[in-house]
Amino acid sequence: MALTTTLFASKPPPPLCSYLFFLLLCIFGFYTFHHPHLRNPQKTLDHYHNLFLSTANNSTIATYLRALTLHPHLAGTAASLGTTNYVYTQFQTLGLKTHQTHYKALLSYPVHSSLAAHFSNGTRLYLNLNEKGVAPDVVPPYHAYSPSGSAYAKVVFVNFGREEDYRALGVVGVNVSGCVLIARKGGGLSRGGVVRGAEAKGALAVLLYTEGDMGGGVERGTVMSGVGDPQSPGWAGVEGGERLSFEDSEVLNRFPKIPSMPLSPENADVILGSLGGPAVPQRWRDSLRSRVSRVGPGPTMVNFTYQAEKKVATIHNVFAIIRGREEVDRYVLLGNHRDAWTYGAVDPNSGTAALLDIARRYALLVRMGWNPRRTIVFCSWDAEEFGMIGSTEWVEQNLVNLDAKAVTYLNVDCAVQGPGFFAAATPQLDNLLIDVTKKVKDPDMEGATVYEEWTSTNRVTNIQRLSGVDSDFAPFLQHAGIPSIDIYYGGEFPVYHTAFDSYDWITTYADPLFQRHIAVAGVWGLLALRLADDSVLPFNYLSYAYQLQRHKDVLSSLLDESTCCISLEPLTRSIQELAAAATVAEDEAKRLRDQEIKDDFGVLKLRALNDRLMLAERGFLDADGLRGRQWFKHLIYGPQGDYESKLTFFPGIADAIHRSQKMNKRDGHALIRSEIWRVARAIGRAASALKGELT
């Protein structure tokens, strides 16, 4: 009223004009009350997004990384608290709302290990299992959750330790029962898969090495199956909560029953070069880089001892939050784990440094007037290396809220391993990923974007899918059904999980000028900005329907090769249903993007569409989960039980095909049909969620 009095003080307007002007002010006031960002008009979102990209600072990222990697920080140890406190303090210093969550988890550490080789000429050699020139506070190479044990037996080389490798050994008359097996890492098998396969064949122990130049390092890792704390399967390991006993069968079944340890390539060559017996099969030789010509058994024998300690430790997740302006109850999550086997410069703190720099830049945008439409949550996970424990416990504790409110999860683990951009995503995020990479400068090609260099070889993007269980996206997608992305630079790197994954290695080999770190942070941060700021969520389920159709075509070819009389018509119909729902949703999204929302009804329409886009991914979950692995709920993307499977999707169908080979034809086909129907119903649920209507 003070405003109208001042405006009209000199000359009163006609009564009708006065009424209309007052009415206009009331309407504007009502609208701005419901849309508070209009009370203090912001610059365009494009301006803030460009500002985010322009405020990158490689020296800042280098400073973060240097501080994070001064000391080893294995989860559950006192040293790990240093990085916990560092990340917490950095978030707080930026003025972000910051907190921690703590869980109890069963972790595993080495106490003693030894290995001696006894050669046929009567000589004996004690092998040094530690890395040379390494500080005493670095944990010795070991396999987490390996049981304690000892063995004195002949050695057999089993290649990758796959079933087909044991068949090849059987052809030449080699029996591995009662032997110590030496295997090279790879072939699609996890460490735990190698050990369990050896256990099933009657082996006494396993020695596992990684081929190539490891720079004198030895690769550590876990051999536990599944994810999360083994004593609280399916629920969070909170202080004072239920915990299964160490001896509970559900706990024991997560661990191998025979001991194992990692070897350096040099120590592996010492043993492999002394074996007798049949020659290495020709098909193994093509990819072998090791000094091995015979497979054994023996005559070399090894005396192996490993003593482990399992103990319940406290792990710490750290969070920082930027509250949303209009949709405070919708969450865009950026996550990276913080714990490392040793110094963890590449794995994972290249990602942690990028996460902190994104937070720094977002805090700068906030000070300049920006606030995201939706809430942004920065997540720093603990104990990922032991089996995604920190993220899994948190997802299990927050499952109901995440189910109702989580928009997407954006993961970065090893941000920079070397050259080349890699990405994996659920398909509705493909177009967004492409759009964002077109706006970020490529770190290795002057004048090019990440997208241009990414597609320069094959002229297409190569977006992978998230079927593996190898980083913190697993609980979000495969258990909670939250759309997810995982990005990084570089393929495999030689110091993986060794004591030489250090700041110096990054600055010498992976990214001397930290330009690749800048690129990852740019893509990661801009993805989150789009997901947090766009009025209509940038999801495209037509991409999902197209991807499912391609998956179905691959499955059809596979079934034609191995079976007959199994119809994929249920899948065809459900994919068509999803495509139809996606078309309607895309048309509605285009209309809402193009029009100005002027009333509460428009706001409600926008909210309803976004909810449908957000919740559709949940439809791919099945409450019963995968057979024998119920924790994994996603029927499109998840781990296969059979490492030899030619399917990297439809894990339940892949498992059924594998199991059917050991069943009579009728029962095997029935099992496959049942899983096809389960997937078809899941796709139908996703289509129904996208439609948003009751039948």
C-alpha positions in Angstrom: 0.0 0.0 0.0 2.9 2.4 0.6 3.9 1.9 -3.0 0.4 2.9 -4.4 0.2 5.9 -2.0 3.5 7.2 -3.3 2.7 6.7 -7.0 -0.7 8.4 -6.8 0.1 11.2 -4.4 0.4 13.9 -7.0 -2.8 13.1 -9.0 -5.4 10.5 -8.1 -6.2 8.2 -11.0 -9.7 7.5 -12.2 -11.5 5.0 -10.0 -11.5 2.1 -12.6 -7.8 2.5 -13.3 -7.1 2.5 -9.6 -9.0 -0.7 -9.2 -7.3 -2.5 -12.1 -3.8 -1.4 -10.9 -4.5 -2.6 -7.4 -5.8 -5.9 -8.8 -2.6 -6.3 -10.8 -0.5 -5.7 -7.8 -2.5 -8.4 -5.9 -2.1 -10.9 -8.6 1.7 -10.2 -8.9 2.0 -10.5 -5.1 0.2 -13.8 -5.0 2.2 -15.3 -7.8 5.5 -14.2 -6.4 4.6 -15.5 -3.0 4.2 -18.9 -4.6 7.3 -18.4 -6.8 9.8 -16.7 -4.5 12.6 -16.6 -7.0 10.6 -13.9 -8.9 10.7 -11.6 -5.9 14.5 -11.3 -6.5 14.9 -12.1 -10.2 17.9 -14.1 -10.9 20.1 -14.1 -13.9 19.4 -16.8 -16.4 20.3 -20.3 -15.5 22.6 -20.4 -18.6 24.6 -17.6 -17.1 25.1 -19.5 -13.8 25.9 -22.8 -15.6 28.5 -20.9 -17.8 29.9 -19.3 -14.6 30.2 -22.7 -13.1 32.3 -23.9 -16.0 34.4 -20.7 -16.1 35.4 -20.8 -12.4 37.3 -24.2 -12.6 40.7 -24.1 -11.0 43.2 -26.8 -11.6 45.5 -25.6 -8.8 42.6 -25.8 -6.3 41.9 -29.4 -7.4 45.6 -30.2 -7.0 45.6 -28.8 -3.5 42.6 -30.9 -2.5 44.2 -34.0 -3.9 47.5 -33.4 -2.3 45.9 -33.0 1.1 43.8 -36.1 0.7 46.7 -38.3 -0.3 49.4 -37.3 2.3 48.7 -40.6 4.2 47.2 -44.0 3.6 43.6 -44.0 4.7 42.2 -47.5 4.8 38.6 -47.6 6.0 38.1 -48.4 9.7 41.6 -47.2 10.7 42.6 -44.2 12.7 44.3 -42.7 9.6 41.0 -42.7 7.7 39.6 -40.1 10.1 42.0 -37.6 8.7 40.3 -37.6 5.3 36.9 -37.7 6.9 37.6 -34.6 8.9 39.3 -32.9 5.9 36.2 -33.4 3.6 33.8 -32.4 6.4 35.8 -29.2 7.1 36.0 -28.2 3.5 32.2 -28.5 3.1 31.7 -26.5 6.3 34.2 -23.8 5.2 32.2 -23.3 2.0 29.1 -22.5 4.1 27.3 -25.7 3.2 25.0 -27.5 5.6 27.2 -30.5 6.5 26.7 -33.6 8.6 28.0 -37.2 9.0 26.4 -40.6 9.4 28.2 -43.4 11.2 27.8 -47.2 10.8 29.2 -50.3 12.3 30.6 -52.7 9.7 32.6 -56.0 9.7 35.9 -55.2 8.0 39.0 -57.4 7.4 42.7 -56.8 7.9 45.9 -58.8 7.5 48.0 -59.9 10.5 50.6 -62.1 8.9 51.4 -63.7 5.5 54.3 -65.7 4.2 55.1 -67.7 1.1 58.0 -69.9 0.3 58.7 -71.8 -3.0 60.3 -75.2 -2.8 61.9 -76.2 -6.1 62.6 -79.6 -7.5 66.4 -79.1 -7.1 66.0 -78.9 -3.4 66.4 -75.2 -3.1 63.9 -73.0 -1.2 63.1 -69.3 -1.8 61.2 -67.1 0.7 59.3 -64.6 -1.4 59.0 -61.0 -0.3 55.2 -60.2 -0.4 55.6 -56.5 0.3 56.2 -53.7 -2.1 59.7 -52.3 -2.2 60.4 -48.9 -0.7 56.9 -48.5 0.9 56.3 -46.7 4.2 55.4 -48.9 7.2 52.0 -47.3 7.6 50.8 -48.8 4.2 48.8 -52.0 4.7 50.6 -55.0 3.3 49.0 -56.6 0.1 46.1 -58.8 1.1 42.6 -60.0 0.1 40.0 -58.6 2.5 37.8 -61.3 4.0 40.1 -64.1 3.0 40.0 -66.7 5.8 43.1 -67.5 7.7 44.8 -70.7 6.6 48.0 -72.5 5.5 48.9 -75.0 2.8 51.9 -76.9 1.6 51.2 -78.4 -1.8 52.1 -78.5 -5.5 51.2 -75.5 -7.6 49.0 -75.5 -10.7 48.5 -72.6 -13.1 44.8 -72.2 -13.9 44.9 -69.2 -16.3 41.9 -67.0 -15.2 40.4 -69.7 -13.1 37.2 -69.9 -15.2 35.2 -73.1 -15.7 36.5 -73.3 -19.3 40.0 -73.1 -18.0 39.4 -76.1 -15.6 37.9 -78.0 -18.6 41.1 -77.3 -20.6 43.2 -78.6 -17.7 41.0 -81.7 -17.5 41.6 -82.5 -21.2 45.4 -82.7 -20.5 44.8 -84.8 -17.4 45.5 -82.1 -14.7 43.6 -82.5 -11.4 43.8 -79.4 -9.2 42.3 -81.0 -6.1 44.7 -80.7 -3.1 46.9 -78.1 -4.9 47.6 -74.4 -4.5 46.4 -72.6 -7.6 48.0 -69.6 -9.2 45.7 -67.5 -11.5 46.0 -64.3 -13.4 43.3 -61.6 -12.8 40.8 -61.1 -15.6 38.6 -63.2 -17.8 35.4 -61.6 -16.4 35.9 -63.1 -13.0 36.0 -61.2 -9.7 38.7 -62.0 -7.2 36.1 -63.7 -5.1 34.8 -65.6 -8.1 38.3 -67.0 -8.8 38.7 -68.2 -5.2 35.2 -69.7 -5.0 35.8 -71.6 -8.2 39.1 -73.0 -6.9 37.3 -73.9 -3.6 34.7 -75.9 -5.6 37.5 -77.8 -7.4 39.1 -78.9 -4.1 42.0 -76.5 -4.1 43.8 -75.6 -0.8 44.6 -71.9 -1.6 44.8 -69.4 -4.4 47.6 -67.0 -5.4 46.3 -64.2 -7.7 48.4 -61.8 -9.7 47.9 -59.0 -12.2 49.8 -59.2 -15.5 51.9 -56.3 -16.8 54.1 -53.7 -15.3 52.7 -52.9 -11.9 55.6 -50.5 -11.1 56.6 -52.9 -8.3 53.1 -52.8 -6.8 50.8 -55.6 -5.8 47.0 -55.3 -6.2 44.9 -55.5 -3.1 41.2 -56.1 -3.1 38.2 -57.8 -1.5 37.0 -61.4 -2.1 33.6 -60.9 -0.3 30.5 -61.6 -2.4 27.7 -59.1 -2.4 27.7 -55.5 -1.1 27.2 -53.9 2.2 28.0 -54.9 5.8 27.8 -58.7 6.0 26.4 -58.6 9.5 23.5 -56.4 8.6 22.3 -57.8 5.2 19.4 -55.7 3.9 19.3 -53.2 6.7 21.6 -50.4 8.0 24.4 -51.3 10.4 23.5 -48.5 12.9 24.9 -48.2 16.4 22.8 -50.5 18.6 21.0 -52.1 15.7 20.6 -55.8 14.9 23.8 -57.6 13.9 24.1 -61.3 12.8 26.8 -63.2 14.6 30.2 -63.9 13.0 29.2 -67.6 12.7 25.8 -67.0 11.2 25.5 -69.0 7.9 24.3 -65.8 6.0 27.5 -64.1 7.1 29.9 -67.0 6.5 28.4 -67.6 3.0 29.7 -64.1 2.0 33.3 -65.3 2.3 35.4 -67.9 0.6 36.4 -71.0 2.7 40.0 -71.3 1.4 42.7 -68.6 1.9 44.1 -66.4 -0.9 46.6 -63.7 -1.4 47.7 -61.3 -4.1 51.2 -61.7 -5.8 53.3 -59.3 -7.7 53.9 -60.2 -11.4 57.6 -60.8 -10.5 56.8 -63.3 -7.8 54.3 -65.0 -10.0 56.9 -65.4 -12.7 59.3 -67.1 -10.2 56.8 -69.8 -9.5 55.3 -70.1 -13.0 58.7 -70.4 -14.7 59.5 -73.4 -12.5 56.4 -75.5 -13.3 56.5 -78.8 -15.1 53.6 -81.0 -16.4 51.6 -80.4 -19.6 52.2 -77.4 -21.8 50.1 -74.3 -21.5 47.0 -74.7 -23.8 47.5 -72.8 -27.0 44.4 -70.6 -26.6 45.8 -69.3 -23.3 49.2 -68.3 -24.8 47.8 -65.7 -27.2 47.1 -63.3 -24.3 49.7 -64.4 -21.8 52.5 -62.0 -20.8 53.8 -64.1 -17.9 56.8 -66.3 -18.1 55.0 -69.7 -18.1 55.1 -72.6 -20.5 53.9 -75.5 -18.3 50.8 -75.7 -16.0 52.0 -78.2 -13.3 51.1 -79.7 -10.9 54.5 -78.9 -9.5 57.1 -80.1 -9.2 57.4 -76.7 -7.4 55.6 -76.7 -4.1 54.7 -73.7 -2.0 54.4 -73.2 1.7 51.6 -70.7 2.2 50.4 -69.1 5.4 47.9 -66.3 5.9 46.5 -65.0 9.2 43.6 -62.5 9.1 41.6 -60.4 11.5 38.0 -59.5 11.1 36.6 -56.8 13.4 33.7 -54.5 13.6 34.8 -50.9 12.9 33.0 -47.5 12.6 32.8 -46.0 9.2 31.9 -42.5 8.3 29.9 -40.9 5.5 30.0 -37.1 5.0 27.3 -35.0 3.4 26.8 -31.4 2.3 23.5 -30.0 1.2 22.3 -27.1 -0.9 18.5 -26.8 -0.3 16.3 -26.5 -3.3 14.4 -23.3 -4.0 11.1 -24.8 -5.1 11.3 -28.6 -4.9 13.2 -28.9 -1.6 12.0 -32.5 -1.3 13.6 -33.7 -4.6 17.2 -34.8 -4.3 20.0 -34.8 -6.9 22.9 -36.8 -5.4 26.6 -36.6 -6.3 28.7 -39.3 -4.8 32.3 -40.5 -4.5 34.0 -42.8 -2.0 36.8 -41.5 0.1 38.5 -44.6 1.5 41.5 -46.2 -0.2 43.7 -49.3 0.1 46.7 -47.0 0.3 47.2 -43.4 -0.7 44.3 -43.5 -3.2 45.3 -40.7 -5.5 43.5 -42.1 -8.5 41.2 -44.5 -6.7 39.2 -42.7 -5.3 40.5 -39.2 -4.4 40.9 -37.9 -7.9 37.1 -38.1 -7.7 37.0 -36.6 -4.1 39.1 -33.6 -5.3 36.6 -33.1 -8.2 33.7 -33.3 -5.8 35.1 -30.7 -3.5 35.8 -28.4 -6.4 32.2 -28.7 -7.6 31.1 -27.8 -4.1 33.4 -24.8 -4.1 32.0 -23.5 -7.4 28.4 -24.2 -6.3 29.0 -22.2 -3.1 30.3 -19.3 -5.3 27.1 -19.4 -7.4 25.0 -19.3 -4.2 26.8 -16.2 -3.0 26.1 -14.6 -6.4 22.3 -15.3 -6.1 21.8 -18.7 -7.5 19.7 -21.4 -5.8 18.9 -24.7 -7.4 15.3 -25.6 -8.0 15.9 -29.0 -6.4 18.0 -30.0 -3.4 21.6 -31.0 -4.2 23.4 -33.5 -1.9 27.1 -34.1 -1.9 27.9 -37.6 -0.7 31.4 -38.8 0.5 31.3 -42.5 1.1 33.4 -44.7 3.3 34.4 -48.4 3.0 33.7 -48.7 -0.7 36.8 -50.8 -1.2 35.4 -53.5 1.1 32.2 -53.9 -0.9 30.3 -50.5 -1.3 29.6 -50.6 2.4 29.2 -46.9 3.2 26.8 -46.2 0.4 24.9 -49.4 0.8 24.2 -48.9 4.5 23.0 -45.4 3.8 20.7 -46.5 1.0 19.3 -49.2 3.2 18.7 -46.8 6.0 17.1 -44.1 3.7 15.3 -46.4 1.3 11.8 -45.1 1.7 12.8 -41.4 1.4 15.0 -42.2 -1.6 12.3 -44.2 -3.3 9.9 -41.2 -3.0 12.3 -38.3 -3.5 15.6 -39.1 -5.2 15.8 -37.8 -8.8 19.1 -39.3 -9.8 22.5 -40.4 -8.5 25.7 -39.2 -10.2 28.8 -41.3 -9.4 32.5 -40.7 -9.9 35.0 -43.1 -8.5 38.4 -42.9 -10.1 37.9 -39.5 -11.8 41.2 -39.7 -13.8 43.1 -42.8 -14.6 44.5 -41.6 -17.9 43.3 -40.4 -21.3 39.9 -41.0 -22.9 36.4 -40.2 -21.6 34.2 -43.1 -20.4 30.6 -43.0 -19.3 27.9 -45.4 -18.2 24.2 -44.5 -17.5 20.7 -45.6 -17.4 19.3 -44.9 -20.8 16.9 -42.1 -20.0 19.9 -40.0 -19.2 21.8 -40.6 -22.5 20.6 -37.4 -24.2 21.5 -35.3 -21.2 24.9 -36.8 -21.0 25.5 -36.0 -24.7 24.2 -32.4 -24.3 26.5 -31.7 -21.3 29.6 -33.2 -22.9 29.1 -30.8 -25.8 29.5 -27.8 -23.4 32.7 -28.9 -21.7 36.2 -28.3 -23.2 38.2 -31.4 -23.9 41.3 -31.6 -21.8 43.5 -33.2 -24.5 42.4 -31.6 -27.8 42.7 -27.8 -28.2 39.4 -26.3 -29.4 37.4 -29.5 -29.1 34.7 -30.4 -26.6 34.6 -33.6 -24.6 31.8 -34.8 -26.9 33.8 -34.2 -30.1 36.8 -36.1 -28.9 34.7 -38.8 -27.3 33.0 -39.5 -30.7 36.0 -38.9 -32.9 37.0 -42.5 -33.3 33.6 -44.3 -33.8 31.5 -41.2 -34.7 29.1 -42.3 -32.0 29.0 -42.1 -28.2 29.8 -45.3 -26.4 27.6 -45.1 -23.3 27.9 -48.3 -21.2 25.2 -49.7 -18.9 25.5 -50.1 -15.2 25.3 -53.9 -14.8 28.5 -54.3 -12.8 28.9 -54.2 -9.0 32.1 -52.2 -9.0 31.3 -48.8 -7.5 28.8 -46.9 -5.4 26.1 -46.6 -8.1 25.2 -50.3 -7.3 22.9 -49.8 -4.3 21.3 -46.7 -5.8 20.4 -48.3 -9.1 20.3 -52.1 -8.5 18.6 -52.0 -5.1 16.7 -48.7 -5.0 15.9 -48.1 -8.7 17.3 -44.6 -8.9 18.5 -43.3 -12.4 22.3 -43.2 -12.3 25.4 -42.1 -14.2 29.1 -43.1 -13.7 31.9 -41.2 -15.5 35.7 -41.1 -15.5 38.8 -40.5 -17.6 41.1 -43.3 -18.7 41.0 -47.1 -18.8 43.0 -49.5 -16.6 46.0 -48.0 -14.9 49.1 -50.0 -13.7 49.2 -48.8 -10.0 45.6 -49.9 -9.3 45.1 -50.8 -5.6 48.9 -50.6 -5.0 51.1 -48.5 -2.7 52.1 -46.5 -5.8 48.7 -44.9 -6.4 50.0 -41.6 -5.2 49.9 -37.9 -5.9 53.2 -38.2 -7.7 51.9 -40.8 -10.0 49.0 -38.6 -11.0 51.2 -35.6 -11.6 53.8 -37.7 -13.6 51.5 -39.9 -15.7 47.7 -39.5 -15.4 47.1 -35.7 -15.4 50.1 -33.5 -14.8 48.2 -30.2 -15.4 44.9 -31.5 -13.8 43.1 -30.6 -17.1 41.3 -34.0 -17.1 40.2 -33.4 -13.5 38.7 -30.1 -14.7 36.9 -31.9 -17.5 35.4 -34.6 -15.2 34.3 -32.0 -12.7 32.8 -29.9 -15.5 30.7 -32.8 -16.9 29.8 -34.1 -13.4 28.8 -30.6 -12.1 26.9 -29.5 -15.2 24.9 -32.8 -15.1 23.9 -32.0 -11.6 23.0 -28.4 -12.4 20.8 -29.5 -15.3 19.1 -32.1 -13.1 18.7 -29.6 -10.3 17.7 -26.5 -12.3 15.6 -27.7 -15.3 11.9 -27.1 -14.8 11.2 -30.4 -16.6 13.5 -33.2 -15.7 15.8 -33.9 -18.7 14.8 -37.6 -18.9 14.0 -39.2 -22.2 12.4 -42.7 -21.9 12.2 -43.1 -25.7 16.0 -43.7 -25.4 15.2 -46.4 -22.8 12.6 -48.1 -25.0 15.0 -48.1 -27.9 17.8 -49.6 -25.7 15.4 -52.3 -24.4 14.5 -53.2 -28.0 18.1 -53.6 -28.8 18.6 -55.8 -25.7 15.6 -57.9 -26.8 17.1 -58.4 -30.2 20.4 -59.6 -28.7 18.4 -62.0 -26.4 16.5 -63.2 -29.4 19.7 -64.1 -31.3 21.1 -65.9 -28.2 17.9 -67.9 -27.7 17.9 -68.9 -31.4 21.3 -70.3 -30.9 20.7 -72.4 -27.8 16.9 -73.0 -27.5 13.7 -73.0 -29.4 10.0 -72.5 -28.7 10.6 -69.6 -26.3 8.6 -66.6 -27.3 9.7 -63.0 -26.6 6.2 -61.6 -27.4 5.7 -60.5 -23.7 8.9 -58.4 -24.0 7.8 -57.0 -27.3 4.4 -55.9 -26.0 5.8 -54.3 -22.8 8.5 -52.4 -24.7 5.9 -51.1 -27.1 3.8 -50.0 -24.1 6.8 -48.2 -22.7 7.6 -46.5 -26.0 4.0 -45.3 -26.3 4.0 -43.9 -22.7 7.4 -42.3 -23.4 6.1 -40.6 -26.5 3.2 -39.0 -24.6 5.5 -38.0 -21.7 8.0 -36.4 -24.2 5.2 -34.4 -25.9 4.0 -33.2 -22.5 7.5 -32.3 -21.5 8.0 -30.3 -24.6 4.8 -28.3 -24.1 5.7 -27.5 -20.5 9.2 -26.5 -21.4 7.9 -24.1 -24.1 5.2 -22.5 -22.0 5.4 -20.1 -19.1 3.9 -21.6 -15.9 1.5 -18.9 -14.7 -0.7 -20.5 -12.0 -0.7 -23.2 -9.4 -2.5 -25.6 -11.7 0.5 -25.3 -14.1 2.9 -25.9 -11.2 1.0 -29.0 -10.2 1.1 -30.3 -13.8 4.8 -29.8 -13.9 5.3 -31.5 -10.5 3.2 -34.5 -11.7 5.1 -35.0 -14.9 8.5 -34.8 -13.1 7.3 -37.3 -10.5 6.4 -39.7 -13.3 9.7 -39.2 -15.0 11.5 -39.7 -11.7 9.6 -42.8 -10.5 9.5 -44.8 -13.8 12.9 -46.3 -13.1 11.5 -47.8 -9.9 9.2 -49.9 -12.1 12.1 -52.1 -13.2 12.6 -53.3 -9.6 11.1 -56.6 -8.5 10.4 -57.1 -4.8 11.7 -60.7 -4.9 15.0 -59.7 -6.5 17.2 -61.9 -8.6 16.9 -65.6 -7.8 19.5 -66.5 -5.1 20.6 -62.8 -4.9 17.4 -61.2 -3.6 19.2 -57.9 -2.6 19.6 -57.1 -6.3 16.1 -55.9 -7.4 16.7 -54.4 -10.8 15.6 -56.8 -13.6 17.2 -54.8 -16.5 20.6 -53.9 -15.1 22.4 -56.0 -12.4 25.1 -58.6 -12.0 24.9 -61.9 -13.8 25.5 -65.0 -11.7 27.2 -66.6 -14.7 30.4 -64.8 -15.7 30.4 -66.6 -19.1 27.0 -65.1 -20.0 26.8 -63.2 -23.3 24.1 -60.9 -21.8 25.2 -57.8 -19.9 21.5 -57.0 -19.1 18.4 -58.9 -18.1 20.4 -60.6 -15.3 17.5 -62.9 -14.2 17.1 -64.2 -17.8 20.9 -64.6 -18.1 20.9 -66.7 -14.9 17.9 -68.8 -16.1 19.7 -69.6 -19.4 22.7 -70.7 -17.4 20.7 -72.8 -15.0 18.7 -74.4 -17.8 21.8 -76.1 -19.1 21.8 -78.3 -16.1 18.1 -79.1 -16.3 15.9 -81.2 -18.5 14.6 -79.3 -21.6 11.1 -78.8 -20.3 12.0 -77.4 -16.9 14.8 -75.3 -18.4 12.5 -73.6 -20.9 9.9 -73.1 -18.2 12.5 -71.3 -16.1 13.6 -69.0 -19.0 9.9 -68.2 -19.8 9.2 -67.3 -16.2 12.1 -64.8 -16.1 11.1 -63.3 -19.5 7.6 -62.7 -18.0 9.1 -61.2 -14.9 11.1 -58.7 -17.0 8.1 -57.9 -19.2 6.0 -57.2 -16.1 8.8 -54.9 -14.8 8.8 -52.9 -18.1 5.0 -52.7 -17.9 5.3 -51.3 -14.4 7.7 -48.6 -15.7 5.3 -47.8 -18.5 2.5 -47.5 -16.0 4.5 -45.2 -13.7 5.3 -43.0 -16.7 1.6 -42.8 -17.6 0.8 -41.9 -14.0 -2.8 -43.3 -14.3 -4.6 -46.1 -12.6 -5.9 -48.9 -14.8 
